[in-house]
């Protein structure tokens, strides 16, 4: 498979710590000191603060 591969293998679902909106990001961000920005309310927070579940491809 070309660049990008199967995104399903590396998705982390998160809930915004402010508005509880649910969205996904790359799983690698869970272990980085990088702030996510909620697409609904624009609150910034660490992925581990809003981690919901890991999704795996079937």
C-alpha positions as CSV (number, residue, x, y, z in Angstrom):
1,X,0.0,0.0,0.0
2,X,1.2,3.5,-0.7
3,X,1.9,6.3,1.7
4,X,-0.6,6.7,4.4
5,X,-1.5,3.0,4.7
6,X,-4.5,1.9,6.7
7,X,-5.6,4.7,9.0
8,X,-7.8,2.2,10.9
9,X,-4.6,0.7,12.5
10,X,-3.6,3.9,14.2
11,X,-6.8,5.8,15.3
12,X,-7.4,7.1,18.8
13,X,-10.9,8.4,19.6
14,X,-11.0,11.3,22.0
15,X,-13.7,13.2,23.8
16,X,-13.2,17.0,24.3
17,X,-12.6,17.8,27.9
18,X,-14.8,20.9,27.6
19,X,-17.7,20.1,25.3
20,X,-17.5,16.2,25.2
21,X,-17.4,16.3,21.4
22,X,-16.0,13.0,20.0
23,X,-13.4,13.0,17.2
24,X,-10.3,11.0,16.2
25,X,-6.6,11.6,15.9
26,X,-3.5,9.5,15.2
27,X,-2.7,7.1,18.0
28,X,0.9,8.3,18.2
29,X,-0.4,11.6,19.6
30,X,-1.4,9.8,22.8
31,X,2.3,9.6,23.8
32,X,3.4,13.0,22.7
33,X,3.3,16.3,24.5
34,X,1.1,17.9,21.8
35,X,-2.2,19.6,22.3
36,X,-5.2,18.6,20.2
37,X,-7.7,21.2,19.2
38,X,-11.4,20.3,19.5
39,X,-13.1,20.8,16.1
40,X,-16.3,21.7,17.8
41,X,-15.4,24.3,20.5
42,X,-11.6,24.8,19.8
43,X,-10.5,23.9,23.3
44,X,-6.9,22.7,23.4
45,X,-6.0,19.6,25.5
46,X,-3.6,16.6,25.6
47,X,-4.8,13.4,23.8
48,X,-4.4,11.4,27.0
49,X,-6.8,13.7,28.8
50,X,-9.6,12.9,26.4
51,X,-8.7,9.4,25.3
52,X,-11.8,7.4,24.8
53,X,-10.8,4.1,23.1
54,X,-8.4,2.7,20.6
55,X,-9.9,1.5,17.3
56,X,-8.4,-1.4,15.4
57,X,-9.1,-2.4,11.8
58,X,-10.8,-5.8,11.2
